[in-house]
């Protein structure tokens, strides 16, 4: 990691060189003045080289730690979510490295990824035309499936929230026993197809066939310029709230770079009331973040409250993993061997 001192020394060196050029071009310098400037420049150059060496050392150390975690990840996640099903929901601009990393982590944990639902930019559009289209689509599907639409928590994203509610009924269940409850698989497929044909979703695989009990929402890789007021951030809160209600556990994840600035999707989520319903991980583009994602799901399933994990404004670096049953075999003491004496009596060996 490049620290502030590195930048400061670099900037000072540049301005010093500029000052020397100006002075040399405007007046005739005394020899001792030039010597002082040269000595100062050499000192700054030495500090810059030292900072470069220190930075390279940090990068090497970080690379070694990441390599170790990558090697250890399968064992860290083994049997964390055996037989569970996970659906991945992606926001526009989400990083492919996060998506693939979470999928691999889920596999190592013993879970199955049922599919990927990609939210399209049109879904985050709060203009009148989109709102009218979503309202009509929501109403039609709710009537067909006999679903009572929930009262939205924010009127600005009311149609997105109700759409998220309906989408959740097609791809999620609160328990593994509830996969056949609610609308049928055929109706679920029709529902997802309707939103996809309208340009609001893109779906990979068939998440409506065997509904997941767990959801991972992947946020955009970069923070929007509008921050808290960004439509995508506001819609994310509606999505997270409905998916948390429709699942046994939901985690919202992001990239370390994009999650850090205030106004990013993760920071906006953490400052909202929805943070009490979902866990969040702000560094899911790293191995430790992907491990934290799985542990967060497992802990919520075990009854823990949602929490925030990562490196920027989080409550903890990672969740505390659940205790894994010991695989140490039980040893039964073997009795001492005996000898048979005269008359068939057993004699203890001394």
LINWO-V166752 format. One record per residue. N is the residue number from 1. RES is the residue in one letter. D_LAST is the distance of its C-alpha to the last C-alpha in Angstrom with 1 decimal. Layout:
n=N res=RES d_last=D_LAST
n=N res=RES d_last=D_LAST
//
This chain:
n=1 res=X d_last=68.9
n=2 res=X d_last=72.3
n=3 res=X d_last=72.8
n=4 res=X d_last=76.0
n=5 res=X d_last=76.2
n=6 res=X d_last=76.5
n=7 res=X d_last=79.4
n=8 res=X d_last=81.0
n=9 res=X d_last=80.9
n=10 res=X d_last=82.3
n=11 res=X d_last=85.2
n=12 res=X d_last=86.1
n=13 res=X d_last=86.2
n=14 res=X d_last=88.5
n=15 res=X d_last=90.9
n=16 res=X d_last=90.8
n=17 res=X d_last=91.9
n=18 res=X d_last=94.6
n=19 res=X d_last=95.8
n=20 res=X d_last=96.0
n=21 res=X d_last=98.1
n=22 res=X d_last=100.5
n=23 res=X d_last=101.0
n=24 res=X d_last=101.5
n=25 res=X d_last=104.0
n=26 res=X d_last=106.0
n=27 res=X d_last=106.2
n=28 res=X d_last=105.7
n=29 res=X d_last=102.5
n=30 res=X d_last=102.0
n=31 res=X d_last=99.4
n=32 res=X d_last=97.1
n=33 res=X d_last=97.0
n=34 res=X d_last=96.0
n=35 res=X d_last=93.2
n=36 res=X d_last=91.9
n=37 res=X d_last=91.9
n=38 res=X d_last=90.2
n=39 res=X d_last=87.5
n=40 res=X d_last=86.9
n=41 res=X d_last=86.8
n=42 res=X d_last=84.3
n=43 res=X d_last=82.1
n=44 res=X d_last=82.3
n=45 res=X d_last=81.5
n=46 res=X d_last=78.4
n=47 res=X d_last=77.3
n=48 res=X d_last=77.8
n=49 res=X d_last=75.8
n=50 res=X d_last=73.0
n=51 res=X d_last=73.1
n=52 res=X d_last=73.1
n=53 res=X d_last=70.0
n=54 res=X d_last=68.3
n=55 res=X d_last=69.3
n=56 res=X d_last=67.9
n=57 res=X d_last=64.6
n=58 res=X d_last=64.4
n=59 res=X d_last=65.3
n=60 res=X d_last=62.6
n=61 res=X d_last=60.0
n=62 res=X d_last=61.1
n=63 res=X d_last=61.0
n=64 res=X d_last=57.4
n=65 res=X d_last=56.4
n=66 res=X d_last=58.2
n=67 res=X d_last=56.6
n=68 res=X d_last=53.1
n=69 res=X d_last=53.9
n=70 res=X d_last=55.3
n=71 res=X d_last=52.1
n=72 res=X d_last=50.0
n=73 res=X d_last=52.3
n=74 res=X d_last=50.7
n=75 res=X d_last=47.3
n=76 res=X d_last=49.0
n=77 res=X d_last=50.8
n=78 res=X d_last=48.3
n=79 res=X d_last=48.3
n=80 res=X d_last=50.6
n=81 res=X d_last=53.2
n=82 res=X d_last=51.6
n=83 res=X d_last=54.3
n=84 res=X d_last=57.0
n=85 res=X d_last=60.6
n=86 res=X d_last=62.7
n=87 res=X d_last=66.4
n=88 res=X d_last=67.9
n=89 res=X d_last=71.4
n=90 res=X d_last=73.2
n=91 res=X d_last=76.2
n=92 res=X d_last=79.0
n=93 res=X d_last=78.1
n=94 res=X d_last=74.3
n=95 res=X d_last=72.4
n=96 res=X d_last=71.0
n=97 res=X d_last=68.0
n=98 res=X d_last=67.0
n=99 res=X d_last=67.4
n=100 res=X d_last=65.4
n=101 res=X d_last=62.7
n=102 res=X d_last=62.3
n=103 res=X d_last=62.2
n=104 res=X d_last=59.5
n=105 res=X d_last=57.4
n=106 res=X d_last=57.8
n=107 res=X d_last=56.6
n=108 res=X d_last=53.4
n=109 res=X d_last=52.9
n=110 res=X d_last=52.9
n=111 res=X d_last=56.4
n=112 res=X d_last=59.5
n=113 res=X d_last=62.9
n=114 res=X d_last=65.4
n=115 res=X d_last=68.4
n=116 res=X d_last=70.6
n=117 res=X d_last=73.7
n=118 res=X d_last=76.0
n=119 res=X d_last=78.4
n=120 res=X d_last=81.8
n=121 res=X d_last=84.2
n=122 res=X d_last=86.6
n=123 res=X d_last=84.1
n=124 res=X d_last=84.3
n=125 res=X d_last=88.1
n=126 res=X d_last=89.5
n=127 res=X d_last=93.1
n=128 res=X d_last=95.2
n=129 res=X d_last=95.2
n=130 res=X d_last=91.4
n=131 res=X d_last=91.0
n=132 res=X d_last=93.5
n=133 res=X d_last=91.8
n=134 res=X d_last=88.3
n=135 res=X d_last=89.7
n=136 res=X d_last=91.3
n=137 res=X d_last=88.2
n=138 res=X d_last=85.9
n=139 res=X d_last=88.2
n=140 res=X d_last=88.5
n=141 res=X d_last=84.7
n=142 res=X d_last=84.0
n=143 res=X d_last=86.6
n=144 res=X d_last=85.3
n=145 res=X d_last=81.6
n=146 res=X d_last=82.5
n=147 res=X d_last=80.8
n=148 res=X d_last=81.9
n=149 res=X d_last=82.2
n=150 res=X d_last=80.7
n=151 res=X d_last=82.9
n=152 res=X d_last=82.7
n=153 res=X d_last=81.5
n=154 res=X d_last=84.1
n=155 res=X d_last=87.5
n=156 res=X d_last=87.8
n=157 res=X d_last=84.9
n=158 res=X d_last=85.3
n=159 res=X d_last=85.8
n=160 res=X d_last=82.9
n=161 res=X d_last=80.6
n=162 res=X d_last=81.7
n=163 res=X d_last=81.3
n=164 res=X d_last=77.8
n=165 res=X d_last=77.1
n=166 res=X d_last=78.3
n=167 res=X d_last=76.5
n=168 res=X d_last=73.2
n=169 res=X d_last=73.6
n=170 res=X d_last=73.7
n=171 res=X d_last=70.8
n=172 res=X d_last=68.4
n=173 res=X d_last=66.5
n=174 res=X d_last=64.6
n=175 res=X d_last=61.7
n=176 res=X d_last=60.4
n=177 res=X d_last=61.5
n=178 res=X d_last=65.0
n=179 res=X d_last=65.8
n=180 res=X d_last=67.9
n=181 res=X d_last=69.6
n=182 res=X d_last=73.0
n=183 res=X d_last=75.3
n=184 res=X d_last=74.4
n=185 res=X d_last=73.4
n=186 res=X d_last=76.9
n=187 res=X d_last=78.5
n=188 res=X d_last=76.1
n=189 res=X d_last=77.2
n=190 res=X d_last=80.8
n=191 res=X d_last=80.4
n=192 res=X d_last=78.8
n=193 res=X d_last=81.4
n=194 res=X d_last=84.2
n=195 res=X d_last=83.1
n=196 res=X d_last=82.5
n=197 res=X d_last=86.0
n=198 res=X d_last=87.5
n=199 res=X d_last=86.0
n=200 res=X d_last=83.5
n=201 res=X d_last=80.3
n=202 res=X d_last=78.8
n=203 res=X d_last=75.8
n=204 res=X d_last=73.1
n=205 res=X d_last=71.1
n=206 res=X d_last=71.2
n=207 res=X d_last=69.7
n=208 res=X d_last=71.4
n=209 res=X d_last=69.5
n=210 res=X d_last=66.0
n=211 res=X d_last=66.6
n=212 res=X d_last=64.4
n=213 res=X d_last=62.9
n=214 res=X d_last=62.8
n=215 res=X d_last=65.7
n=216 res=X d_last=66.0
n=217 res=X d_last=69.5
n=218 res=X d_last=70.3
n=219 res=X d_last=73.2
n=220 res=X d_last=75.8
n=221 res=X d_last=74.8
n=222 res=X d_last=77.7
n=223 res=X d_last=78.9
n=224 res=X d_last=82.4
n=225 res=X d_last=85.3
n=226 res=X d_last=86.1
n=227 res=X d_last=82.6
n=228 res=X d_last=82.3
n=229 res=X d_last=85.5
n=230 res=X d_last=84.6
n=231 res=X d_last=85.0
n=232 res=X d_last=81.8
n=233 res=X d_last=79.8
n=234 res=X d_last=81.4
n=235 res=X d_last=80.6
n=236 res=X d_last=77.0
n=237 res=X d_last=76.6
n=238 res=X d_last=77.9
n=239 res=X d_last=75.7
n=240 res=X d_last=72.5
n=241 res=X d_last=73.3
n=242 res=X d_last=73.9
n=243 res=X d_last=70.9
n=244 res=X d_last=68.7
n=245 res=X d_last=70.0
n=246 res=X d_last=69.6
n=247 res=X d_last=66.0
n=248 res=X d_last=62.6
n=249 res=X d_last=62.7
n=250 res=X d_last=65.1
n=251 res=X d_last=64.9
n=252 res=X d_last=67.9
n=253 res=X d_last=67.3
n=254 res=X d_last=69.5
n=255 res=X d_last=69.6
n=256 res=X d_last=68.9
n=257 res=X d_last=72.4
n=258 res=X d_last=74.3
n=259 res=X d_last=72.2
n=260 res=X d_last=72.8
n=261 res=X d_last=76.5
n=262 res=X d_last=77.7
n=263 res=X d_last=79.5
n=264 res=X d_last=77.0
n=265 res=X d_last=75.7
n=266 res=X d_last=72.3
n=267 res=X d_last=73.8
n=268 res=X d_last=76.4
n=269 res=X d_last=73.7
n=270 res=X d_last=71.6
n=271 res=X d_last=74.6
n=272 res=X d_last=75.4
n=273 res=X d_last=74.1
n=274 res=X d_last=72.6
n=275 res=X d_last=69.8
n=276 res=X d_last=68.2
n=277 res=X d_last=67.9
n=278 res=X d_last=66.6
n=279 res=X d_last=64.3
n=280 res=X d_last=65.8
n=281 res=X d_last=64.5
n=282 res=X d_last=67.0
n=283 res=X d_last=65.3
n=284 res=X d_last=64.4
n=285 res=X d_last=65.7
n=286 res=X d_last=62.6
n=287 res=X d_last=59.0
n=288 res=X d_last=57.9
n=289 res=X d_last=60.8
n=290 res=X d_last=59.8
n=291 res=X d_last=56.2
n=292 res=X d_last=57.7
n=293 res=X d_last=59.9
n=294 res=X d_last=57.0
n=295 res=X d_last=54.9
n=296 res=X d_last=58.0
n=297 res=X d_last=58.4
n=298 res=X d_last=54.7
n=299 res=X d_last=54.9
n=300 res=X d_last=58.1
n=301 res=X d_last=56.6
n=302 res=X d_last=53.7
n=303 res=X d_last=56.3
n=304 res=X d_last=57.0
n=305 res=X d_last=60.7
n=306 res=X d_last=62.6
n=307 res=X d_last=62.7
n=308 res=X d_last=64.2
n=309 res=X d_last=62.2
n=310 res=X d_last=63.2
n=311 res=X d_last=65.0
n=312 res=X d_last=68.4
n=313 res=X d_last=68.8
n=314 res=X d_last=65.5
n=315 res=X d_last=63.2
n=316 res=X d_last=60.2
n=317 res=X d_last=59.4
n=318 res=X d_last=57.3
n=319 res=X d_last=55.6
n=320 res=X d_last=52.0
n=321 res=X d_last=50.1
n=322 res=X d_last=48.4
n=323 res=X d_last=44.6
n=324 res=X d_last=43.1
n=325 res=X d_last=40.1
n=326 res=X d_last=36.9
n=327 res=X d_last=35.8
n=328 res=X d_last=32.2
n=329 res=X d_last=29.9
n=330 res=X d_last=27.7
n=331 res=X d_last=24.0
n=332 res=X d_last=21.9
n=333 res=X d_last=18.2
n=334 res=X d_last=16.1
n=335 res=X d_last=13.2
n=336 res=X d_last=9.8
n=337 res=X d_last=10.1
n=338 res=X d_last=9.3
n=339 res=X d_last=10.0
n=340 res=X d_last=12.9
n=341 res=X d_last=13.2
n=342 res=X d_last=16.6
n=343 res=X d_last=19.1
n=344 res=X d_last=17.9
n=345 res=X d_last=15.3
n=346 res=X d_last=12.4
n=347 res=X d_last=8.9
n=348 res=X d_last=6.2
n=349 res=X d_last=3.8
n=350 res=X d_last=0.0
//
